[in-house]
Amino acid sequence: MEIICIKDLEIKLLQQKSGTPRLLSLLDNVSAAAQPQEIVLILGPSGCGKSLLSNILLGFTTLENPDVLINRDKAQFFLKFDPQSKTIEILQDKYPSELEGKIGIMFQALGLFEDLTVRQNIEFGYDHSCSPTRTQKQKETWCNEVMERLEIKEFEKEYVGKLSGGQRQRVALARLLAFSPSIMIFDEPTSALDPASVKEAISLIKDVHSKERTLLMLIITHDYQEMPKIANRIWFIDRKRGFEDIALPCENHKSEEKSQQANPKLQEVIQYIGNKLLEEKETKIQEISKPKAIEYENKAADLAWKNLTEHLISNLRQIQKMIFTKRVVWFFHFFSILFHKIVTWSIFYNLLAGLFLGIVVTYFSLNTNFGQVHLESGSEVDIKNFMMPMFFKEMLTGLGMVMFRALIPLVSCILIAARSGTAVTAYLSGMKDSRNKQWESMKNFGINPGIFFFPQIFISFVIGCFVLSYLAFLSASVGSLMVSLAVNPLCTYHTWYNAFWQQVGTFPLFQGFSLFAAKTLLCGVSISCISFFFGTREKENALSTIGFLTKANIYNMLSILLVFFILLCLEAR
C-alpha cells in the first residue's frame, strides 16, 4: 500500500518582479511514491521546491494561492493512511480539512510558542491531536515519560526562549510526538547543529521512527552524508524541472550494528547525490516566457476568488471546533496572556497619566493670570483675587465636564494605542515572522491563527479602553482635588465634590455615561482592528516591520481623533 502517490505533477511559481510577471517552473511531470514505515529524504539545491512540496502536503500553500500554479487536469496527488480509509486526493476540494491532525511538521525554526513553557508546548500538541481522548492523568503520565526520554524533564517549567538550541529541538520533537500525526515532516532537523549533535539528532529520529511506528517520515535536508544512513528512499529535486526517486539498500536499516558498517551500494548513492548537488550549483531555475506568465496570472486571479464561500464555511467550522473542544482551554490561556499585555500592564501608566493630567489642568486653570485693575488710590489689584471666589465653583464644574467627556478618555485611548496597540502589533509580527514559524505551527495544529487571536485582541482592547479610561478619570479627579485644596484655602472636600461632579453626575454612573462608553468602546474596536491588520501583514525584513508599526500607530491615533470628533459633534448638538 502506498502512503503518498504523485503522478504527473507540475508546479509553477508566479513572481512579480518590477511589475512584470515571471513564471518559474519548479517541477515538471513528477511521479513518486512512498511506502508505509519508510523514511524519505527530500534532497536538492536551495530554491528547487522542496519546502513548497511539503507546504502543499501541510496545506500552508493551498490550491487557491494565486502564486502557485498546479496543472490539475492530468496531475494525481493523494494520501492514504490505512486500508479502511478513503484515498484523500490533495487536488480535490476536500483537502486539507480531512488531513487535519494527520500530518505534523518539525520546522527548521522549530515554531515553539515563546509564551508557553516546555510542558505547555508539549501539552498543546497533545490536546490538538486526533488520537483518542485520554484522561488528564494519562496525559500527565505520557508527558512525563516523553520528557524523561528526551532529557528535558528538568526544564519543564522553563519558557522555551531560555533553552539552548539542542534543548529547544528536543521540545519541538516532543511536541510533534504529542501531536501524534500519521506522517511526520522534518524540515532541516540538523542544519544548525555541530557534528556530534547531528549524529545524536539522527539517532533520535531513527529511534522515534522505530518506537512510534509512524506511517511515514519525510525529511527535508541538505545532509547527503549522514541522513541517507537511516533513510529508505531519496526524492531528489533538481533545477531542471526534474525529479528522481532513489531507493536505498534496505539492509542498511535492519539493525544498528549493520547501519554502522560501510555499505558499498549506499556509498555509491551518497557519491551520486554529492555529484548531482555540485552540478546543480551552476544551474538556474527554468523561466517560462512572459506572455504565458500573464496567461497563468489571469487564471490564478480567477482561481483565487473561486472558493470564497467554502472559505467562509471553513472559518465557521474553525469557530465551532474552538468552542466545543479542548481548544477553548488554550484560547483562554492565550487570551489571559494578551489581556495581561494589553490591560494589566497599562493600568499603572493610565492611572499615573490621569493623576498628572488632573493636577496640571486644574493648576493652570485655577492659576490663570487675568491681569490687574488700577484703583483710584493708585494701587493695583490682581483680577484673580476677585474672580476666584466668584467663579471657583463654576471653573471646577467646567473642569469636571471637560475631563470626563473629552480630555481624559481621549488621552487614555491614545496612551493605550501608543503602548498596547504597538505591543500587540509587534507581538503578532513576531508570531507571523517566517523565521519563528509560530503562525505556521498554529496552522499545523489545525488552528486558524486569525480566528484564534482576533477575538482575544478585540475583547481585550474594547474592555481595556473602557475600564482604563474610567480609572484614569477617577485618578484625574484625585489630582484635581489635591490641587483645589492646595490653591484655595477656603475649599473643602464637600465644596470641591459639589462643584466638580455637578455636570458629571453621581459616582459611579455619571451623567453622559453612555457617550463616554461609546467613545471608549469604539476606540477599542478601531485600535484592535488596526493593530491586528498591520500585525498580520507579511514582513520582508526588519525595516518593513518598523514601517508597519509606524503605520499602526498613525492610523490608531487618527481613528481615535475621528471617533472623538464625530461623537463630540453629536454631543454638542
C-alpha positions, 0 to 999 in steps of 0.5 A, a space after each residue: 500500500 502506498 502512503 503518498 502517490 504523485 503522478 504527473 505533477 507540475 508546479 509553477 511559481 508566479 513572481 512579480 518582479 518590477 511589475 512584470 510577471 515571471 513564471 518559474 517552473 519548479 517541477 515538471 511531470 513528477 511521479 513518486 511514491 512512498 511506502 508505509 514505515 519508510 523514511 524519505 529524504 527530500 534532497 536538492 539545491 536551495 530554491 528547487 521546491 522542496 519546502 513548497 512540496 511539503 507546504 502543499 502536503 501541510 496545506 500552508 500553500 493551498 490550491 487557491 494561492 494565486 502564486 502557485 500554479 498546479 496543472 490539475 487536469 492530468 496531475 494525481 496527488 493523494 494520501 492514504 493512511 490505512 486500508 479502511 480509509 478513503 484515498 484523500 486526493 490533495 487536488 480535490 476540494 476536500 483537502 486539507 480539512 480531512 488531513 487535519 491532525 494527520 500530518 505534523 511538521 518539525 520546522 527548521 525554526 522549530 515554531 515553539 510558542 515563546 509564551 508557553 513553557 516546555 510542558 505547555 508546548 508539549 501539552 498543546 500538541 497533545 490536546 490538538 491531536 486526533 488520537 483518542 481522548 485520554 484522561 488528564 492523568 494519562 496525559 500527565 503520565 505520557 508527558 512525563 515519560 516523553 520528557 524523561 526520554 528526551 532529557 528535558 524533564 528538568 526544564 519543564 517549567 522553563 519558557 522555551 526562549 531560555 533553552 539552548 538550541 539542542 534543548 529547544 529541538 528536543 521540545 519541538 520533537 516532543 511536541 510533534 510526538 504529542 501531536 501524534 500525526 500519521 506522517 511526520 515532516 522534518 524540515 532541516 532537523 540538523 542544519 544548525 547543529 555541530 557534528 556530534 549533535 547531528 549524529 545524536 539528532 539522527 539517532 533520535 529520529 531513527 529511534 522515534 521512527 522505530 518506537 512510534 511506528 509512524 506511517 511515514 517520515 519525510 525529511 527535508 535536508 541538505 545532509 547527503 552524508 549522514 541522513 541517507 544512513 537511516 533513510 529508505 528512499 531519496 526524492 531528489 529535486 533538481 533545477 531542471 524541472 526534474 525529479 528522481 526517486 532513489 531507493 536505498 539498500 534496505 539492509 542498511 536499516 535492519 539493525 544498528 550494528 549493520 547501519 554502522 558498517 560501510 555499505 558499498 551500494 549506499 556509498 555509491 548513492 551518497 557519491 551520486 547525490 554529492 555529484 548531482 548537488 555540485 552540478 546543480 550549483 551552476 544551474 538556474 531555475 527554468 523561466 517560462 516566457 512572459 506572455 504565458 506568465 500573464 496567461 497563468 496570472 489571469 487564471 490564478 486571479 480567477 482561481 483565487 476568488 473561486 472558493 470564497 464561500 467554502 472559505 467562509 464555511 471553513 472559518 465557521 467550522 474553525 469557530 465551532 471546533 474552538 468552542 466545543 473542544 479542548 481548544 477553548 482551554 488554550 484560547 483562554 490561556 492565550 487570551 489571559 496572556 494578551 489581556 495581561 499585555 494589553 490591560 494589566 500592564 497599562 493600568 499603572 501608566 493610565 492611572 499615573 497619566 490621569 493623576 498628572 493630567 488632573 493636577 496640571 489642568 486644574 493648576 493652570 486653570 485655577 492659576 490663570 493670570 487675568 491681569 490687574 485693575 488700577 484703583 483710584 488710590 493708585 494701587 493695583 489689584 490682581 483680577 484673580 483675587 476677585 474672580 476666584 471666589 466668584 467663579 471657583 465653583 463654576 471653573 471646577 464644574 467646567 473642569 469636571 465636564 471637560 475631563 470626563 467627556 473629552 480630555 481624559 478618555 481621549 488621552 487614555 485611548 491614545 496612551 493605550 494605542 501608543 503602548 498596547 496597540 504597538 505591543 500587540 502589533 509587534 507581538 503578532 509580527 513576531 508570531 507571523 515572522 517566517 523565521 519563528 514559524 509560530 503562525 505556521 505551527 498554529 496552522 499545523 495544529 489545525 488552528 486558524 491563527 486569525 480566528 484564534 487571536 482576533 477575538 482575544 485582541 478585540 475583547 481585550 482592547 474594547 474592555 481595556 479602553 473602557 475600564 482604563 479610561 474610567 480609572 484614569 478619570 477617577 485618578 484625574 479627579 484625585 489630582 484635581 482635588 489635591 490641587 483645589 485644596 492646595 490653591 484655595 484655602 477656603 475649599 473643602 472636600 464637600 465644596 470641591 465634590 459639589 462643584 466638580 461632579 455637578 455636570 458629571 453626575 453621581 459616582 459611579 454612573 455619571 451623567 453622559 455615561 453612555 457617550 463616554 462608553 461609546 467613545 471608549 468602546 469604539 476606540 477599542 474596536 478601531 485600535 484592535 482592528 488596526 493593530 491586528 491588520 498591520 500585525 498580520 501583514 507579511 514582513 520582508 525584513 526588519 525595516 518593513 516591520 518598523 514601517 508597519 508599526 509606524 503605520 499602526 500607530 498613525 492610523 490608531 491615533 487618527 481613528 481615535 481623533 475621528 471617533 472623538 470628533 464625530 461623537 463630540 459633534 453629536 454631543 454638542 448638538 
